[in-house]
């Protein structure tokens, strides 16, 4: 692999472009440090990705994109057609994981608990008791997500979610612990619990605040943490994910757990959860980037 020309593909046209650039820089620095022939390839909005790949003579892509196009199977399909190996999950699993409605249907078909939900329809009443989460069905980094505690807050939350375009999802909001599980290969690396003054782990808490708390492992009974790891691995497998992912879970005080989603291209910035969980499991950042790379072939 060290003889191949590896492009760390970052940026892209989605709302998560700036986060992707941070992920890409971290991965590029790590691979360069390890002696790989890495190049940093910024896919800028309005430019042709196939032309960028051809001009750079890319042989392998370390996919550091986030959000639309990069995470939803589109880029994966393009690279497959071009015969270029790519890190992460394939076309179908990427598309399923990015579409929260499709992934919920898969979870339910596999008996994996997920919060009650409905697709927003202006001609139908909200059937779920408050509090609820209002979110775009196909966005990441909690972009456009609101927690709504009464009917007076619904219109503003819908307007925010609609800014991203596409289907709006109404979901039961599970009070309790916010826990994330890192998956590498076919193994759960462990749990991380996030506590934030925002009430839930939104974009601001992820990238803009310095008072977010990270507890590794989650501050829960060991047997419950083991249950959450197994639940996360089940969700990862149900969607057919490969290589690595991060699974987002909400846990009630009584231990009931619900999978929210699976992130097939979790952030790899200095604040991101996947590197934190991997480090606790004894895998430092460069080694994590390398293991993800080597799984691409």
Secondary structure, DSSP 8 states (H G I E B T S, - for coil): -TTSEEEEEEE-SSTTHHHHHHHHHHHHHHHHHTT-EEEEEEE-TTS-HHHHHHHTT-SEEEE---STTTSSSHHHHHHHHHT-EESS--HHHHHHHH-HHHHHHHHHHTT-----EEE--TTS---S-SSEEEEETT--TTTT-EEE-SGGGHHHHHHHHHTT-S-EEEEE---SEEEEEEEETTEEEEEEEEE-TTSS--HHHHHT-S--EEESS-SS-HHHHHHHHHHHHHHHHHTT--SEEEEEEEE-TTS-EEEEEEETT---STT-HHHHHHHHTT--HHHHHHHHHHTT-
